[in-house]
């Protein structure tokens, strides 16, 4: 690849010295594709996806390509994520029950990885400033089957007053110059010039100021970028340590091929070796930088108690939900029932009052109130294990193809089946709802998601 932006090659020849040749050679090599298996699913065996080899640092990570129209993808069993990016979630590693913020979350790779560790317990606020990207984030969160994620659409400065000293853990995969993605997305080069990293660093510092307002004392901040630029990596962390004396770096245990951060590219502080750099000439993956910090202090930050969300269902809405739950569910999920118009959500216990927040998703979307009935959502089918439902029907490959195409189909041996709602499964995992009437399975797969499998 010889069409680098002006100044890029000379810059990294100077920074990398004798390593530069091997570094630039990687831009001619194939992009490494990867994915993670979803541990929240009832059955975690791959059905129509090939795993090439495990990602060395990923508990659920594999090299391989994802087909967006596969059973594995549509049931949320797999999530496409570049191998290097998977190290961020592994380092963050939240615990079930924690309050966690993914501050720049779209399209959802980090959020779904964090949710994997949290096991549906605690609260994960997944924020994205751009509305269209926030909608994609919400869709990916739904397909993954999460129940404890709050998707918000705010600038960091709008979010920080709502959650003062609130989070146990904050992940900021910061907007950056994207140098580490040049091989994967050559179009990203058109935005680059020699001053671009410095402009990005200014924005990153502004976001970090807001992030730290939301971090509890002894809380942890995981900062990452997909760029090689020292201005956005070691130099940002050096600035953080100098500006916030209560911040300390937590050493990152580095898998084979992952490098220490380079103090000489910043202010020389040897602490910067505790950060991690992923270079494509040392690992199978794209470029990344990660720092893991803790906010230590003798004095607890003042923490305003946030009032908790309360159920707002009308009597008729509650009755319609109860009728559906009694007829359809063996196990009713726990949480706070909240209606937004005719849409019913189940918010995690402890969710704060949402006044003043732009919300795209609150926990688990249960379904829609229709006239005199309740209609379940795809999200409910994707989140709850089949054992939670009274009526379950396992689709064969032909029926699955008909279902995702939006077709109604006849069911063999239907005389044994009761009339009503059925969770439809593929490869042992929920894929949607159908309603069985007179030997036919009526199709409730969302119209906007339907496709014709090849």
N, C-alpha and C positions, 0 to 999 in steps of 0.2 A: 504494500500500500504506500503510494508516494504522494497521495493528495491530502496530506495533513494540512491543517490551517497554518498560516504564516506564523512562524515563531515557535510552534509546538515541538518540532523535532530538535531544533537547536537547544531549546530549554531542557529537554530530558537527556540529550547527549551530555550537557553540562552537569546535570544533577546525578545521573546514573553512571557516568564515566564508562568503565570497561563493561558494565552490564547493559549498556544502551543497545548494543547489537542484538542480544538475545531478547530484550524487551520489545524492540521494534519488529523482530521476526514473528512475534505472536500475533501481530495484526494480520498476517497472511494465513493464519491457522483457523480452523473451523471454530465457531462459537460453541461452547459447551452448554447443552440444555439440561435442565434438571427439574425435579419435582419433589414434593413431600407427600407421604401417606398421612391421612387424617386419622389420628388416634381416637377421635370422638365418635367414629363410626362403629356400628355394631359388628360388621365383618370387615377386616382390614386386608384381606387377600386380594391382590390385583386380578382383574378379570380380562380386560382387553387393552392393557398397557404393558409395555416391556421395560423392565428395570435393567439397565446395563450394569451398573455397579453402585455400591453405596457411596454416598458423600462422606468423606472421612470424619468430618466434624458435625454431621447432621444425624440426630437420633432417628429421624424419619425420612432422611433425604436420600435420593437416588439420582444418578445420571440417567437421562432418557427424555424422549419427546412425548408431549401430551397432545392427544387428539381431543379437541373441544367438543366433539360429537360422540365421544365414547361413553359407555356405561360408567366407567370409573370416574370420568370428569363430571357428568351430569348428576350423579348421585353425591358428589362432593367428597369422594374417597381420596382424590388427589388434588393437589394445588401446584400449578406450574410456578417454579421459582428458581432463578439462576443459582448455581451452587455456592458461589462466594457470599451471596446475600443471606444464605441460610445460617451463616456463622453469627449474624447479629442476634437473631432470636435465641440461639443456643447460649450466647453470652448473657443476654437479658434474663432468660430462664425464670420467669415469675412463678410464684407459688400460688396454689389454689387459695382463694379468699382474699388476695391482695387487691388493692385499688391501683390500676395501671393505666397509663396514658400513652397512646401511640399518637404523637403530635402531628406528624405529616404522613398520613397513613395510606393514601391511595397508591396503588390499586388494591392493596390488602395482603400482600405477602407477609409483612411483619405482623400485622394484626392476627391473621389466622395462625401464624406460628406461636405467638404469645398465647392465644386462646387454647392451643394444643396443650400447653403446660398447665393452664389454669383449670382445665377439666370442668368447665361450666360453673365454677365457683368464684365469687368475688365480682368486681366490676372492671370492665375494660372499656375505657373511653377511646374511641377511634375517630380521630379528627382529620378533616381535609378542608383546606381553605377554598378550593375551587369546586363549585356546585356540580358540574358534570363529572368530575373525577370522584367526588363524594358519592354520587349515585352509583358509579361503577364499584366503588368500595363497598357500598351497602349490598349490592347484588352478590359480590364475592363472599361477603360475610354470611349472607343467607345460605348460599350453596354449601358453605363449609359446615353448616349446622350448628352455629353458635347460639347460645341462649343468654349470655351475660355481657353482650357488647352493646354499647351506646354509640351510634354513629352521629357525629356532629359536623357542622359546616361553618367553621369560624376561622378568622385570623387569630394567631396566638395571643395578640394583645386584647382581643375580645374574650378569649377563653379564660385567661389567667385571673380576672376578678371573680369569676364564677367558682373557681376551685382553689382558694388560697391554702397553701401548705397541705394539700389534700392527698397527693398520690405517694404510694410506697415506691413506685418505679415509673420512670418516664423514658420512653424510647423516642429519639429524634433521628430519623433517617433524613438528614437535612437536604433541602434543595441545593444543588451544587452544579458545578461546571460539567459534570458528567463525563470526564475524561476516561474513566474506567469502563464506560459503555460504548466507546467509539467503535470497537470491533463489532459489538452486537448491534449497534444502531448508528451507522455512519452519518445519518442525517443530523445527529447531535453535534457534529463538527461545525456546522454552519453558524452556530451561535458563539463559537469560541474565538477569542482574540487574547492577546497577552495580558490584558487588564481584566479579563472576565473572572478569573479566580479571585482577584481582590474584591471585585464587586459582589461576588457570591459570599465571600467571607464576611463582608459587612452585614448582609442579610442574615447569615447564620448566627452572628453575634446578637443581633436584635431578637431573633427567635429564642436563643438560649437565655437571654435576660428574662423573657416571659416564662419560659419553661421552669426556671429555678424558683420563680414565685409560687409555682404549683407543687413543688417537691417538699415532702415532709423532712424534718430533721432525721438524719440517718437513712433517708431515702436514697435510691440509686438512679443515676442518669446514664443512659447508654446513648452515645453519640456516634453516628456513622455517616459516611459519604460514599459515593461511588466515583470518586475522583482521586487522581494521584497528586493533586496540587498541594504543596506544603502550606500555602496560605489558608487553605480550607481544612487542613488536617492538623498537623503538629502545631502550627502557629495559632489556630483557634483554641486548641487545648492549652497551650502556653498562656494565652490571654486569659482563659478561664481561671487557671490556677493562680495567676497574678492578681486577678480582679476579685476573686472569691476565695479568701484564705481558708474558709471552712471546707472547701472542696479538696478531696484527695483522690488520686488515681488508684483503682483496684487492678492489680496485675492480671493480665489476660493469659490464661494457659493456652499456648499456641500449638496447634497441631503442626505436623511436619509440613514444611513449605511456607508457613505463615511467618512473616518477618516482624521483628520489633519496629516500633516507630523510630524515626531518626531525629534525635535531638539537634543534630547539626543543621537541620533544615528549619529550625525554629530558634529558640533563645539558648540552646545548649543545655537545658535542664535535663539531667539524666533520668528523671521520673518519666519522661516521654517514651522511654523504651518499654514501658508497661502497656502502651497502646499497640495496636496490631495493624499491619499493612499486608494486603493480599495483592501480589503482583502476578500477572498472567504468565510470566516466564518462570515462576516458582511453583505455581499451583494450577490445577485444572479448573479454571474459572476466570471471571472478569476482575477488574480492579476494584478494591474496596479499602476503606480505612475504618477502624473501630476504636473507640475509647470507652472505658467503663469507670465511672466516677461515683463517689459517695459524698453526701453532704453531711459532714460531721460538725457538731457544735456542742458546747457545754450548756447552751441555753436553747430550750425548745422554741421553734418558731411559733408565733401566735397563730392559732388554728381556730377559725370560726366554725362552729358546729352548723352543718348544713341540714336544714329540715328534710325529712325523708318524704318521698313520693307516696301518695295515698291513692287507693282505687277510686275511680270516678264513675263506675258503671251505674246506669239507671237500673231500676228494678227489672224492667222488661229485658234489657241486655243481659243482666246476670242470669235470668231465667233461661234465655235462649242458649247461653253458653253452658249452663248446667245440664240442659236437655241433651245437647250434643255430647258433652263430656261423659254423661252417664251411659249413653247409647254406644259410644265409640271407643272410649279409653278405659284401659285397665288401671292405668297409673296416670293421675293428673299432675302435670309439672307444677312445681312450687314457684311462687312469685307474686307480684302485685299486678292485678288485672287493671289495665288502663286502656280506655277507648280514646281514639283520635277520630272524631266523626264516626263513620261506620266501621273503622278498622280497630281490631282488638289486638293488644300486645300484652305480653307477660314480662314485666320489668323485674330484674333481680332485686331481691330484698336489699335494702340499703341504698337504692338509687336515690340521689337527691332530687328535690323539686326542680323541674325543668324550665321554670319561668325564665324567659329571656334567651333561651337557647334555640338555635336552629337545629332541629332534630330530623334525621332521616330514618332512624331505626332505634327502637327502645327494646333491647332484649330480644325476645322471640315474638315474631308476628304470628299470631294464632289463626287469624282469618277475618272474615267480613260478615257483618250483620246485614242480612237481607230481610225482606218482609216476612215476618213470622218464622224465620229460620236462621241458622248460622252455617256458613260455608267455610270449611277449613282452608288454610293456606298451604302453598308448597313448602314454606319455611317449616311448618309443623311436621310435615312428612320427612323433611331432610334432617331435622334436629333430633327427634325422638326415636329411640330404638324400636324395632318392630314388636318387641315384647310389651310395649306400652299400649298396644292397640288390641281391641277385641277381634276385629276382622282383618286378616292379612291375606293378600293374594300375591303369590310369587309369579312374576311375568317370565315367560320364556323369551328367547331373543326375538322371535317374530312378533309377539305381543308388545314387547318393549318398543320395537320399531314403529308399530301402529300407534302406541300410546304417545310417544314424543312427537309424532306427526299430527296428533290431534284427532285420531280416529276412534270411534266407538267400535268395540269388538265383542263377538260372542265368546262365552266361556264354556269350555268343555266340562262335563259333569256338574253343570250349574244347579241341578236339582238338590245338591248337598249344601248350597250356599244360601245364606240368609240375605234378605233385602237390606240395603243400606250402604253406608260409607265403608270403604275398604282402603287400608294402606296398601299401595302397590309397591312391590320390592323388585329390585334387580341386583343380582349377586348378593342377596341378603341384606341390602340397605334400602331404605325408603327412597322412592323416586317420584312420588306424587300420590294424589288421591283419585279414586274412581268411585262411582256410585252404581251399585249393582241393582238392576231392575229388569225383571222378566227375561233372564238369561243373557242380558247384555251388560257390559261394563261401560257406563257413560264416562266420558273423558273430561277431566278437570285440570289437565295440564295447561298452564298459562299460555294464552294465545301468542304473546310476544316472545316466548321461548321455543315455540314449535319448530321442528326441522325435519327433513327427510334423511334418515341415515343412509349412508352409501353401502 
